[in-house]
């Protein structure tokens, strides 16, 4: 199966520290580390434009990267932690977790709603409570999001986490259940007519 990866050029670096990181950024690269899949934490430098392209794709923070390492080695990774400058919002550092195509990993997926529920059409209100959920899947079964068509849901409907329509190969990761959405019938206050005043 072809994985939806974004190519990311990687250069090894043998030193670390704030001074070294500044030199790397001045050279137009981004300081990073890669680890996982039996590989110890290794300091590297990556191409920031390629990384930004991946992080702004439809997969967002769950984008898979094909690390093209100097020397010909190629590894699969996902951005585990991304650090941004608090003022400029520019990329400062990234931790890349190495993964295997058929080995489970834990990711946080956005929940996307589509349609207009039957309850809303009848005057009800939809409350979207949980917009992201943690799941376990492999890179080969990684979806962009969890999509819910709310069209048939009536007033009084409640979707709990265990009722999510998860794609094949995607397993929820949570100890306690919680609400995803709920549809309420809006109460209409009756107007009480005042008795006509006596003249």
Steps between C-alpha positions, in 0.01 A plus 500: 500500500628848407532724805406871472843631595677832458871487424723668762872555449706413809858587585678344799650736757751401764459789743203641692422804713344844452805643326513215249123526445533871411774421247279232345210745466727766348599239241133469402443167673301392804651317800325172577541159659382161381443192715293182523482167316816386676690822418639708790431874511710647219552874438431600139420804287205505256369715218237731660301565180446129444399454864256794483348357182428175681363659817254710297376204294161334548663270760635793704715394795439136403672532163743218426846608387744300290833604648763516228826481692835599355673179398195340342305371802123554500280478813130554578410748776225716648541833681463417870561851634527831316638812672403845369632843588227650727517838323577427134341150491799388296622140531769469766551125549334169421514152652454229236376160613615218273220253418455174311223464235327213681571594863232676710553860607286740704373819336236766568244536222256786437127420501323657201120543477311518173137567412220655706326272747130422499488643851641833385253513211224455759630798697747316725859588583812289443775522760839384369680401821817308410681604182811279526545139610805284563521179297742222417569400139784411267643735235322290238157555666551863606196714406497879463210533744191332643196614305143492632192559283252650747210516252284220652543597866183613679455720807614311808775315313831459684817356344751360746864431412443126461239577232741679268504367141868406500662381175633143478827459685440797733447427871396757765744570785318610816421351840164670558231583250398860430255695285582596144179686419146548621186641339254692716142602439490874561241595761265774391371713786127552482387861516241562770238746387430770753135551601360826365510779756165625635415854412 
